């Protein structure tokens, strides 16, 4: 009996059930807090026609960029995507569909999706290209647009620590989109630096309660730095 | 003389008040952090999920899990907090950030801003800019008054796709400080040695000028 033990020991088990054409939500901001090993495993699996919901799309040889290179991604829903050349090529040639979404709206779409809220009004994007085709409604004399929430077939999350029941703690700004991603996947897979005994995390220090988490795999991470800035250089 | 990037940042820093929570965009706005007046305390918000952003790290402090919204490695000051991007934009959208400073391609006399997209060029995305301009109570735009061909960026109507509508109330350019209200730019200050006539010639939108326009002061 597995009970509440959600730990898996192979990437094959971690991503079992991932199929062509699915929608995958990924945590991470830039290269910070991305589920590196899960992304690498999808490359090996060769799954294609995926829709990825992720704030960014990695760089040419790291993060989601490696899936772009293999043409495994059909569509990206992101707020900022300009960090890699292959992305630019596929986007301009029409091979890759891109839905640009304001960062706060993207975060809220995923949060709302995980919380069972199908859509919400926001002032963000009113009067801009983002508002095209969307319902507008006035509240207190201000205009808002209706934005629909997002859920995924899979969510890929990177956390610092997990206990075996899937309670998660994130590390510093590697948190970013991960807590929302964790709530919005039909199957949520978490890649962590450390798995601790259940009971060793204080209930009040847990960022993501285990109810949202289906599978946990321990990994080590490269943690590549996108823009190294040091005090000494200034 | 038109202002340098650093001088624009120095002038914007005069808009900071003690106890302000401030979000600084990429480019000139980032430089504002270098000129916070010594006698006040502000806390910098970075929209990936950090309130209380500190300076760049030393080699010893360097941590790949500590970055700002520009994806640069940073530190956190004493009293900082770290949270999810949804929480971060709740602060921004909810109007809890006191001042936002960001760059732009164009601003018009109705307070509209275009800052993320030039048709025909690759669109990289708006990141958090649309949320910031929709949520902040108080926004300062920094930019050069005109492009390198001398064409004004302070327009009657923005020509590029908008980032936000009716949201900008102050601009600091290399030539001037201006407010936007009642469908016009209002000239408040001019850069040292820059004439009102030069500002007029570089402003396409409606410009309201009082009898005496003082020069900016730098302490």
Interface residues (C-beta under 8 A of the other chain):
Chain A: X29 X30 X31 X32 X33 X55 X78 X79 X80 X81 X82 X88 X91 X92 X100 X102 X103 X104 X105 X107 X108 X110 X111 X122 X123 X124 X125 X126 X127 X128 X129 X130 X171 X172 X173 X174 X175 X176 X177 X178 X179 X180 X207 X223 X224 X225 X226 X227 X228 X229 X230 X231 X232 X233 X234
Chain B: X46 X47 X48 X49 X50 X55 X56 X57 X58 X59 X61 X62 X63 X64 X65 X66 X67 X68 X70 X71 X72 X73 X74 X76 X82 X83 X84 X85 X86 X88 X89 X92 X93 X112 X117 X122 X123 X124 X125 X126 X127 X128 X129 X130 X131 X134 X135 X161 X162 X163 X164 X165 X166
